[in-house]
Amino acid sequence: MEGDNRALRKKGWFYTKDDFLPEESFKNWGNYAKALSETGMRLKDRILTRSLDDIELNEVKARSQYEMKKSLTWWDLIWLGIGAIIGTGIFVLTGKEAKDDAGPAVVISYVVSGISAMLSVFCYTEFAVEIPAAGGSFAYLRVEMGDFMAFIAAGNIIFEYLAGGAAVARSWSSYLATLLNHSPNDFRITAHNLPDDYNQLDPIAVGIIIAVCIAAILSTKTSSRFNYVASIIHIIIIVFIIITGLTKGNIKNYSTFAPYGARGIFKGSAVLFFAYVGFDAVSTLAEETKNPGRDIPIGLVGSMAIITLAYCLMAATLCLMQPYDQIDPDAPFAIAFKAAGMGWAKYIVALGALKGMTSVLLVSAMGQARYLTHIARTHMVPPCLAYVHPKYGTPVSATVTMLVATSVIAFFTDLNILSNLLSISTLFIFMLVAVALLVRRYYLTGVTSQRHQTLLIAFLVLMLASSIGTAILWAMEVTWWLPFVATFFVWFISTVGLWMFVPQARNPKVWGVPLVPWLPSLSILINIFLLGSIDSQSFMRFGIWTGGLLVYYFFFGLHASYDTAKEASEKREEMAKQGQMEGGANVPT
């Protein structure tokens, strides 16, 4: 496309309007008015149109002009997975949730959220093997659920990364202060004129974000090697924390195991799901993986298994070292060692936390830029952000854009707000990916009959409705068990119905999720259920963000992506007529 090439040829930062909005709808005010008048028709087209695997992997990827370098193996992915995940969640949120919600039963909270995360890992892995594109879940949803749903997910993916990067950067600042014998807030600047949750300004957080983004730009393989070394050191420190901490443990601290009951355990699981966020960033690196069919399953599943075990052992150790009501929520492990008479150990703990969080920030910077790159390839956001640098083989424009946005959020926003918001976005996206996997297995154009298509839709609706019903009952603190039995029964019957009455239309080519439809269906149930444990204010903020996404989409993203898809479709048809495109695919992107 002429607009694509013009935008992507820009090497500097002095972009014009046409670099951001090169599509026909934005050429002049008359075109834009016409586009707005066709919003209904265009929205219907984008809702009903699904992309194809080959289009995502070839045509859409080509809009970045230069390819990303294939330099990663399963060994890199395992350590990138460990580096992406073990950070703020275990070193900060463990203490907060143990003290405020779960008590020593926080280890059960980690098991529940770990099971949910592992189910999502399986779903992501099948997609990443079959569609190894930088867009991750955005690309998967475009193929299986259409452009509109992919955009809603994309907006929340970006939000997830912004909130996650900001949260980790603020925690990095807290642990640096601890390492230097200061309280966690000593390096922050209090702005008394700002609201309470936004008045602790954090320049250190901004500095570390800038540093890791520069590293992410320079080289994917070099970033992977740095992460590999840092993660090995990190694992050694985690082993030290567990072994040394257990020698200072007291079983009496477990005398009250679940002081806040089952509700506290599941509330803790919903927030601690944040501790498992990061593996989706690894899935975005599939485009840079040498052998996706082998490397991605080993890398994702292997890293998640190691991480879940480490989390449970560390959570158990912390609650054995200190009574749950005395745990420090800001730097729990460092303060626990200090209380146990091992003040020197807090420096090792703080160093381990800093190394872990640096790796999380690095892999997050890599993942978020690749998401934004693929979204820009579809023109849902300005196409100039899809540019891949010819020398470094990395998405420079997208990395810098996310750097600026993450820095602004990290500078102002409190960790508690960020962690809850992140959990909502993540659970929502993981639920959508599980639904998309069921659609991929059970629906294929030209293969699935109308009857089976109708049954598939009916069973999916029942599955979602029953899961939402269970979450609402839990959020309303219903104590009678019969309504929960009813909603669970509907979920079970809908899954059985899908299993027995709808034949699978597609088998995975290389690697697939086992026990379909049960594992994806269980992932949907758990993710939605955990959403019911998150506070209402976080849902209000989530709703405001989603509303803002829709405003942007209806005025800009919809029309830009529609024009791009139409132009691509016309180009394919013209090439087919000339005999230059075998098969003549005519599905718009």
Buried (B, 14 or more C-beta within 10 A) or exposed (E): BEBBEBBBEBEEEEEEEBBBBBBBBBEEEEBBEEBBEBBEEBBEBBEEBBBBBEBBBEBBBEBBBBEBBBBBBBBBBBBBBBBBBBBBBBBBBBBBBBBBBBBBBBBBBBBBBBBBBBBBBBBBBBBBBBBBBBBBBBBBBBBBBBBBBBBBBBBBBBBBBBBBBBBBBBBBBBBBBBBEEEEBBEBBEEEEEEEEEBBBBBEBBBBBBBBBBEBBBBBBBEBBEBBBEBBEBBBEBBEBBBEBBEEBBEEEBBEBBBBBEEBBBBBBBBBBBBBBBBBBBBBBBBBBBEBBBBBBBBBBBBBBBBBBEBBBBBBBBBBBBBBBEEBBBBBBBBBBBBBBEBEEBBBBBBBBBBBBBBBBBBBBBBBBBBBBBBBBBBBBBBBBBBBBBEEBBBBBBBBBBBBEBBBBBBBBBBBBBBBBBBBBBBBBBBBBBBBBBBBBBBBEEEEBEEEBBEBBEBBBEBBBBBBBBBBBBBBEEEEEEEBBEBBBEBBBBBBBBBBEEBEBBBEBEEBBBEEBBBBBBBBBBBBBBBBBBBEEEBBEBBEEBBEEBBEBBBEBBBBBBBBBBBBBBEEBBEBBEEEEBEEEBEBBB
